[in-house]
Amino acid sequence: MVGLIKFTADDSFDAIVGESSGPIFGGGVRISEGGFFVDVGAWRYAAEGERAFVYGGEVFPLGIPVDVTVTPIEISGGWRFRLRKMPKLTPYAAGGLTLMKYQETSEFSTGDDDVDETFNGFHLIGGAEYKITRWLGVAGEASWTTVPDSIGEAGVSEAFNETDLGGTTFRFKITIGR
């Protein structure tokens, strides 16, 4: 799976890594019975930036390099809708639990400066799969994730009053299997 995320905390990500969206890469497994399915998947966003200070709404970069990594694990349940007139195309919808791991690390920071925490949230997914052959397909989907009260207690996210680590993703998948 490859895709793009647009973070809900767009001002915070823009201040630290210079943009509020970026590429994601991942994969997963789906088990289905009839129209019902269960997905377990993970993806990763990683970017380099620099620590910053916000005063009066203005961002002041501190010149301290920082690596930001976001790695969610998504557990979803959903339904695949069979289209009689287009049997190769299968729309689907799902929702579920998100375990969002958030990391900020700097080479010269102390343990108190680095962040390595996991938060709970939930997500909704909608998409469609097109079967090229019986065992190979492609899919496109959009996902909305919310991870409330995960950030915003300190630093840049507190200054911008942003508390949700979620966002919207657009994903392209290659599927293998029936």
C-alpha positions as a printed Julia matrix, in Angstrom:
178×3 Matrix{Float64}:
   0.0     0.0     0.0
   1.17    3.49   -0.8
  -0.65    6.69   -0.09
  -0.75   10.16    1.32
  -1.79   11.47    4.75
  -3.09   14.94    5.56
  -2.76   15.39    9.33
  -5.51   17.0    11.4
  -2.8    18.82   13.39
  -1.69   20.58   10.23
  -0.15   23.66   11.9
   1.98   21.5    14.24
   3.31   19.25   11.47
   3.92   22.24    9.2
   5.93   23.97   11.95
   8.14   20.92   12.63
   8.56   19.11    9.27
   7.58   21.9     6.87
   4.36   20.33    5.58
   1.11   18.96    6.96
   0.92   15.99    4.6
   3.26   13.33    3.3
   3.69    9.85    1.86
   2.78    6.65    3.69
   3.73    3.03    3.01
   2.34   -0.15    4.52
   0.53   -3.43    4.16
  -1.85   -5.82    5.82
  -4.01   -8.89    5.62
  -7.74   -9.36    5.03
  -9.9   -12.31    6.01
 -13.38  -12.4     4.51
 -16.47  -14.58    4.6
 -19.23  -13.66    2.18
 -19.46   -9.88    2.29
 -18.05   -9.48    5.81
 -14.3    -8.93    6.26
 -11.71   -8.2     8.94
  -8.53   -6.28    8.11
  -5.35   -5.88   10.13
  -2.88   -3.43    8.64
  -0.11   -1.01    9.43
   1.53    1.87    7.64
   4.26    4.38    8.35
   4.89    8.08    7.91
   8.4     9.42    8.51
   9.83   12.9     8.07
  12.82   14.97    9.09
  12.39   18.46   10.47
  13.59   20.66   13.28
  12.36   21.49   16.73
  10.59   24.83   17.01
   9.17   27.31   19.48
   5.9    29.2    18.92
   5.33   32.67   20.33
   2.35   34.83   19.41
   1.42   32.46   16.62
   4.83   32.82   14.97
   7.1    29.78   14.56
  10.78   30.1    15.49
  12.9    27.13   14.29
  15.51   26.12   16.89
  18.02   24.52   14.51
  17.78   21.15   16.29
  17.11   18.33   13.8
  14.24   15.99   14.7
  12.91   12.79   13.15
   9.13   12.32   13.33
   7.62    8.86   12.81
   3.94    7.91   12.93
   3.1     4.18   12.79
  -0.53    3.14   13.23
  -1.89   -0.38   13.47
  -5.46   -0.55   12.21
  -7.95   -3.3    13.05
 -11.07   -2.99   10.9
 -14.32   -4.77   10.3
 -16.41   -4.05    7.24
 -18.61   -5.13    4.37
 -17.86   -5.75    0.68
 -20.73   -4.87   -1.68
 -21.08   -7.18   -4.7
 -22.18   -5.46   -7.91
 -24.01   -7.83  -10.27
 -23.53   -5.62  -13.34
 -19.79   -5.14  -12.65
 -18.53   -8.32  -10.94
 -14.85   -7.27  -11.09
 -15.52   -4.08   -9.07
 -16.24   -4.4    -5.34
 -16.89   -1.31   -3.21
 -16.38   -1.65    0.55
 -16.75    0.24    3.81
 -15.18   -0.43    7.21
 -14.44    1.02   10.59
 -12.34    0.07   13.55
  -9.66    0.69   16.15
  -6.4     2.55   15.53
  -3.32    2.12   17.74
  -1.17    5.15   16.81
   2.53    5.1    17.73
   4.1     8.56   17.64
   7.86    9.15   17.9
  10.04   12.28   17.9
  13.78   11.77   18.26
  16.8    14.06   18.04
  20.43   13.08   18.04
  21.41   15.56   20.77
  18.28   15.49   22.93
  17.79   14.22   26.43
  15.29   11.47   27.21
  12.75   14.09   28.3
  12.88   15.8    24.87
  12.16   12.65   22.86
   8.62   11.3    22.48
   7.68    7.62   22.09
   4.02    7.04   22.9
   1.07    5.01   21.64
  -2.49    6.34   21.58
  -5.91    4.83   20.85
  -8.3     6.15   18.23
 -10.69    4.96   15.57
 -11.06    5.15   11.8
 -13.56    4.89    8.95
 -12.6     3.57    5.51
 -14.33    3.58    2.14
 -12.95    2.21   -1.09
 -13.27   -0.11   -4.05
 -11.27   -3.06   -5.37
 -10.98   -4.02   -9.02
  -9.97   -7.61   -9.81
  -7.51   -7.8   -12.71
  -7.36  -11.58  -12.47
  -8.88  -14.04  -10.03
  -5.9   -13.62   -7.64
  -4.67  -10.07   -8.42
  -6.42   -6.76   -7.94
  -5.96   -3.06   -7.27
  -7.83   -0.94   -4.77
  -8.22    2.72   -3.94
  -9.53    3.95   -0.62
  -9.94    6.95    1.63
  -9.67    6.77    5.4
 -10.47    9.23    8.15
  -8.78    8.66   11.52
  -9.19   10.45   14.81
  -6.84   10.04   17.75
  -8.22   12.59   20.24
  -6.28   13.95   23.21
  -3.02   12.45   21.96
  -1.04   15.67   21.53
  -1.47   19.26   22.67
  -0.13   19.13   26.22
   3.24   20.7    25.4
   5.34   22.22   22.66
   4.15   23.31   19.25
   0.85   21.37   19.38
  -0.06   23.08   22.66
   0.7    26.51   21.17
  -1.59   25.77   18.21
  -4.23   24.1    20.43
  -4.12   20.92   18.32
  -4.96   17.72   20.19
  -5.77   15.14   17.47
  -3.01   13.05   15.89
  -5.35   11.64   13.24
  -5.9    12.7     9.68
  -7.22   11.75    6.27
  -5.4     9.26    4.06
  -5.78    8.32    0.42
  -4.33    4.88   -0.39
  -3.57    2.72   -3.41
  -3.3    -1.03   -2.81
  -2.28   -4.09   -4.72
  -4.33   -7.07   -3.55
  -3.39  -10.73   -3.78
  -5.9   -13.46   -3.09
  -9.53  -14.17   -3.7
